[in-house]
């Protein structure tokens, strides 16, 4: 403490003579046009390109109406709470959607399609509040679902709980560059007792987009949301490329000595002041160094004549400068040592010693899981650059990276870690690293010296099965033969995990987005974020609700007990996706209380299967094969888990169907199918 006080006194002595003779700094540069209102009300500053009144805004899209001391953005008719010029964002008030009846409720948010505004991907979240509430966002035309979440009833019936973890409150991320969406609230009554029904009775459900930071600070319990009529939402704003030349800048240049502008993928521009400059970058010379003042033809900076006392103190300062430099070097060493110590503490806290012990005890013939250091992965991912993001989900974010030896990897950065289950996490890392199957993404290693452990997987280049089924391109269309092969490969991988691995492993989140395709379009199962290894004598695992709606085992919804047959059900949904090319959840079926699985089973039983098949399946598939695969899918989707086949039985049956497909002689093919149907 004494050393800090001494340093402060020395610095004050050095700066006192300068301060005593220095000229007062010029006023900050203006944020608005001359003779234009600076603010609306007492608190909201209106910076250009926005403005109040004619000739005060850049374009009518940025016009502000000041009504009852509240700034209203005319182009979207929303109240603006704050402009953040340095981030090119603004906070606006948006309504909360509610449903107090046991039926589907839909509402549209403000449409930004023809405006240079976006709903912020980084600063907003989507939240659903209420008992058994399936809250979701869909495209403006209802063609596809953009995201959403599901909140269940509170079994403890607590009145206050400030956590939003799926019990009466859930949250999800917001898609990139979102401009319009609809909100839907669907009541899912899966209660198994009268107590759950009584909890839901008389309660309202809510859904809304909201500023992430505001929500985390203000959410106290699900019951208090009823008092929220409006919540703040962050909008990103830009300047259209077609209008950029109209800005009063040096020959419409995107760069000046004090500011620069850059465009995004949509051809929209945002400008900012360079480091150490402040002001409004949308004006000519709008960014200024506050230590200097402008005059016509140039500028001058404060540099008063040095007084004699300054010369004397300069000598003293030179000597003290060496002392301060030494102290700075010492302080730098302390910081470096603290960082090293922090990494060591993180390594121990995250179970690094246990992992080393487990790896050393493994058979030398088994490929060992590598323990990466944070510097190695930081360099591989370019400091976890947002441009390296491959995907994001509820468990975390996946980045693409390249190691020093040239290997391409995928690094999974989890959001949180449960310290009470670290030993279980380490054991599962060891188990997953020993999985060696051609249709399972290989876990290469982990990094434990960071706050939240990182997992490193092999990189699979050709995206997900979901993309090829639901966003098909002209370059590649999945033929029936490819679909049958992919289904067989996934079934074999799951059969291996269930019965042939070191310990049986339940994946618990089988879906088309977790099935990757390699350079030869072979299937590989990925994302073991929710997987669980099971002791040999265990038949199920109890857990809170996890997985993805549309793929979840109906029995799991009620019992929260996951078995190997739950993976079988999810695989059955993937089979139906391959057959029909349709998504597991659709608004058409949701309003009727159905999903793709129940719709498919009904079509099979009513002999209208070929009416819902994908065009590629009808064109290139053989009727006998399609019927056989459809029968496998139907058995996988049996509502009674015990009546479903095992994954090993499913894999064997699909392999036999493929073998029939490879027969050359028609008589052999017919005989093969007759044997299958017996």
Secondary structure, 3 states (H helix, E strand, C coil): CHHHHHHHHHHHHHHHHHHHHCCCCCCCCCCCCCCCCCEECCCEECCCCCEECCCCCCCHHHEEEEECCEEEECCCCEEEEEEEHHHCEEEEEEECEEECCCCCEEEECCCCCCCCEEECCCCEEEEEECCCEEEEEECCCCCCEEEEEEEECCCCCCCCCCCCCCECEEEECCCCCECCCEEEEEECCCCCCHHHHHHHCCCCEEEEEEEHHHHHHHCCCHHHHHHCCEEEEEEEECEEHHHHHHCCCHHHCCECCCEEEEECCCCEEEEEECCCCEECCCCCCCEECCCEEEECCEEEECCCCCCHHHHHHHHHHHHHHHHHHHHHHHHHHHHHHHHHHHHHHHHHHCCHHHHHHHHHCCCCCCCCCEECCHHHHHHHCCCCCHHHEEEECCCEEEEEEECCCCCEEEEEEECCCCHHHHHHHHHHHHHHHCCCCCCECCEEEEECCCCCCEEEEECCCCCEHHHHHHCCCCCCCCCHHHHHHHHHHHHHHHHHHHHHCCCCEECCCCCHHHEEECCCCCEEECCCCCCEECCCCCCCEECCCCCCCCCCCHHHHHHCEECHHHHHHHHHHHHHHHHHCCCCCCHHHHHCCCCHHHHHHHHHHCCCHHHCCCHHHHHHCCHHHHHHHHHHHHHHCCCCHHHCCCHHHHHHHHHHHHHHHCCCCHHHHHHHHHHHHC
